[in-house]
Amino acid sequence: MDLTYSEREEAFRREAREWLEANVPPGPLPSGDTAEGFALHRRWERRLFEAGWAVVSWPRKYGGREASLTEWLLFEEEYYRAAAPQRIAQNGIFLLAPTLFEFGTEEQKDRLLGRMASSEDVWAQGWSEPNAGSDLAGIQSRAERDEARDGWRLSGQKTWCTRGAFCDWLFGLFRTDPKAERHRGLTYFLVPLRGKGVVVRPVRRLDGDEGFAEVFLDDVFVPDRDVLGRVHDGWHVAMSTASSERGLTLRSPGRFVATAGRLVDLLRREAARVDVDPTLRDAVARAWIDAQAYQLFTLQTVGRLQSGEVKMGPEASLNKIFWSEMDVRMHETAMRLLGERAELVDEAGEAVDRGAWVKGFQFALAGPIYAGTNEIQRNVVAERLLGLPR
Ligand SMILES: Cc1cc2nc3c(=O)[nH]c(=O)nc-3n(C[C@H](O)[C@H](O)[C@H](O)COP(=O)(O)OP(=O)(O)OC[C@H]3O[C@@H](n4cnc5c(N)ncnc54)[C@H](O)[C@@H]3O)c2cc1C
């Protein structure tokens, strides 16, 4: 495999780096999972969009640059290297958009993608319900046909919607045929969160941010044009979103390469101050190696996708297990390096790196849960990749 980037790719990287160096806000923005932080992050998303960096791999007519997947990876690497703000638009641009490109009508793409790219519309994901998490096919929220108005009436409850309290739209699965086999009677709907009959209630997280929302729907009207894919075929459409979430787009290697680099830097600073336990040096080296391995693995996947050899399928579960467990290990190592200062949050005077490590640690712990728990991913690997019995 030739890992040399082409002239065009190197030029793309330089252009991204220069723009990010000139434009990334000097300090971190307040958390995007708070009302104030979300508004500032939305403004940042708008700036990215205006400069053509919000959705680099998309067609130009929706605000992209038609960059290749390799160029997208380079952009991501530069983005995290520059410590640029968290992407609050991620559920739309990384999860829903690939599904819209695959299943959406031209009318849907023209109506929704540009607004998504510019963050005029920010999207939340509405899969989970109080009794449907890992067992997603257990969804009970339902949609009933409204023939007179050419649409559907949605009722039920969604939960754990990331940043749902601040988002404009929700994509989610609803039961349209209660008599069908569990995986068959579901349909994928696009639902305005500010519509009549929708109540959004924030749920406070462990770190104090209102990062989640419960969404209650009571007879909410959704027109036919906001059904994505075929009626009753929502499971199939949703699996495309899930493979983006677990596979390539949600957690690109740039994120972990940057964290590993910061961990090396933290080790150097700590080693200049105190004697560092040699097992911690090993853990930092492992973090760095893991991030490089993940990057190489991703480049291999991108190479295969670009050659048309494969489509992202159940192997996305391998990715998800790897990145989420690597992230936990990296942050645990940082916690150990920081010792008694590990738990100091941003507001504490003595906090190292403005408390970013403990915040990152708390979020890393969620990695093996969101995007489908790692136990479920291991089931997928066992059954669908290794062919083991259920
Ligand atoms: C930070 C974060 C963000 C999230 N964002 C969203 C979002 O935006 N939208 C959304 O819809 N959801 C979101 N979720 C919810 C997430 O998808 C669910 O928490 C997850 O799918 C697990 O479902 P559950 O919480 O109901 O746990 P359960 O399904 O009840 O699982 C409990 C435990 O049992 C294990 N388990 C269950 N079934 C099996 C099995 N068959 N084999 C082995 N072990 C099993 C699980 O692995 C887990 O350890 C988010 C979660 C987190 C933590």
The ligand as an SDF file (V2000), in Angstrom:
LIG
                    3D

 53 58  0  0  0  0  0  0  0  0999 V2000
  -23.3910    9.9690   25.4530 C   0  0  0  0  0  0  0  0  0  0  0  0
  -24.5730    9.2620   24.8660 C   0  0  0  0  0  0  0  0  0  0  0  0
  -25.2100    9.8360   23.7760 C   0  0  0  0  0  0  0  0  0  0  0  0
  -26.3450    9.2040   23.2400 C   0  0  0  0  0  0  0  0  0  0  0  0
  -26.9940    9.8420   22.2150 N   0  0  0  0  0  0  0  0  0  0  0  0
  -28.1120    9.2770   21.7070 C   0  0  0  0  0  0  0  0  0  0  0  0
  -28.8370    9.9640   20.6640 C   0  0  0  0  0  0  0  0  0  0  0  0
  -28.4910   11.0580   20.2470 O   0  0  0  0  0  0  0  0  0  0  0  0
  -29.9600    9.3700   20.2060 N   0  0  0  0  0  0  0  0  0  0  0  0
  -30.4110    8.1630   20.6550 C   0  0  0  0  0  0  0  0  0  0  0  0
  -31.4120    7.6760   20.1410 O   0  0  0  0  0  0  0  0  0  0  0  0
  -29.7440    7.4990   21.6450 N   0  0  0  0  0  0  0  0  0  0  0  0
  -28.6130    8.0350   22.1760 C   0  0  0  0  0  0  0  0  0  0  0  0
  -27.9360    7.3900   23.2080 N   0  0  0  0  0  0  0  0  0  0  0  0
  -28.5010    6.1620   23.7650 C   0  0  0  0  0  0  0  0  0  0  0  0
  -27.7260    4.9110   23.4050 C   0  0  0  0  0  0  0  0  0  0  0  0
  -27.8910    4.5760   22.0450 O   0  0  0  0  0  0  0  0  0  0  0  0
  -28.2070    3.7690   24.3190 C   0  0  0  0  0  0  0  0  0  0  0  0
  -27.8570    4.1220   25.6520 O   0  0  0  0  0  0  0  0  0  0  0  0
  -27.5890    2.4350   23.9760 C   0  0  0  0  0  0  0  0  0  0  0  0
  -28.0350    1.9830   22.7220 O   0  0  0  0  0  0  0  0  0  0  0  0
  -27.9070    1.3720   25.0360 C   0  0  0  0  0  0  0  0  0  0  0  0
  -29.2760    1.2990   25.2780 O   0  0  0  0  0  0  0  0  0  0  0  0
  -29.8390    1.3850   26.7890 P   0  0  0  0  0  0  0  0  0  0  0  0
  -29.2520    2.5990   27.4160 O   0  0  0  0  0  0  0  0  0  0  0  0
  -31.3110    1.2710   26.7110 O   0  0  0  0  0  0  0  0  0  0  0  0
  -29.2180    0.1320   27.5410 O   0  0  0  0  0  0  0  0  0  0  0  0
  -29.7460   -1.3610   27.4920 P   0  0  0  0  0  0  0  0  0  0  0  0
  -30.0730   -1.7200   26.0810 O   0  0  0  0  0  0  0  0  0  0  0  0
  -30.8110   -1.5240   28.5110 O   0  0  0  0  0  0  0  0  0  0  0  0
  -28.4610   -2.1730   27.9130 O   0  0  0  0  0  0  0  0  0  0  0  0
  -28.0400   -2.3110   29.2670 C   0  0  0  0  0  0  0  0  0  0  0  0
  -26.8100   -3.2180   29.2820 C   0  0  0  0  0  0  0  0  0  0  0  0
  -27.1610   -4.5440   28.8070 O   0  0  0  0  0  0  0  0  0  0  0  0
  -26.3050   -4.9220   27.7370 C   0  0  0  0  0  0  0  0  0  0  0  0
  -27.0560   -5.7020   26.7470 N   0  0  0  0  0  0  0  0  0  0  0  0
  -28.3010   -5.4360   26.2850 C   0  0  0  0  0  0  0  0  0  0  0  0
  -28.6600   -6.3590   25.3570 N   0  0  0  0  0  0  0  0  0  0  0  0
  -27.6090   -7.2120   25.2180 C   0  0  0  0  0  0  0  0  0  0  0  0
  -27.3650   -8.3750   24.4060 C   0  0  0  0  0  0  0  0  0  0  0  0
  -28.2710   -8.8060   23.5280 N   0  0  0  0  0  0  0  0  0  0  0  0
  -26.1720   -9.0020   24.5250 N   0  0  0  0  0  0  0  0  0  0  0  0
  -25.2390   -8.5390   25.4170 C   0  0  0  0  0  0  0  0  0  0  0  0
  -25.4140   -7.4650   26.2140 N   0  0  0  0  0  0  0  0  0  0  0  0
  -26.5800   -6.7970   26.1090 C   0  0  0  0  0  0  0  0  0  0  0  0
  -25.8380   -3.6070   27.1280 C   0  0  0  0  0  0  0  0  0  0  0  0
  -24.6300   -3.7730   26.4350 O   0  0  0  0  0  0  0  0  0  0  0  0
  -25.6890   -2.7340   28.3670 C   0  0  0  0  0  0  0  0  0  0  0  0
  -24.4570   -2.9570   28.9880 O   0  0  0  0  0  0  0  0  0  0  0  0
  -26.8120    7.9780   23.7750 C   0  0  0  0  0  0  0  0  0  0  0  0
  -26.1450    7.3970   24.8580 C   0  0  0  0  0  0  0  0  0  0  0  0
  -25.0520    8.0220   25.4140 C   0  0  0  0  0  0  0  0  0  0  0  0
  -24.3820    7.3780   26.6000 C   0  0  0  0  0  0  0  0  0  0  0  0
  1  2  1  0
  2  3  1  0
  2 52  2  0
  3  4  2  0
  4  5  1  0
  4 50  1  0
  5  6  2  0
  6  7  1  0
  6 13  1  0
  7  8  2  0
  7  9  1  0
  9 10  1  0
 10 11  2  0
 10 12  1  0
 12 13  2  0
 13 14  1  0
 14 15  1  0
 14 50  1  0
 15 16  1  0
 16 17  1  0
 16 18  1  0
 18 19  1  0
 18 20  1  0
 20 21  1  0
 20 22  1  0
 22 23  1  0
 23 24  1  0
 24 25  2  0
 24 26  1  0
 24 27  1  0
 27 28  1  0
 28 29  2  0
 28 30  1  0
 28 31  1  0
 31 32  1  0
 32 33  1  0
 33 34  1  0
 33 48  1  0
 34 35  1  0
 35 36  1  0
 35 46  1  0
 36 37  1  0
 36 45  1  0
 37 38  2  0
 38 39  1  0
 39 40  1  0
 39 45  2  0
 40 41  1  0
 40 42  2  0
 42 43  1  0
 43 44  2  0
 44 45  1  0
 46 47  1  0
 46 48  1  0
 48 49  1  0
 50 51  2  0
 51 52  1  0
 52 53  1  0
M  END
$$$$
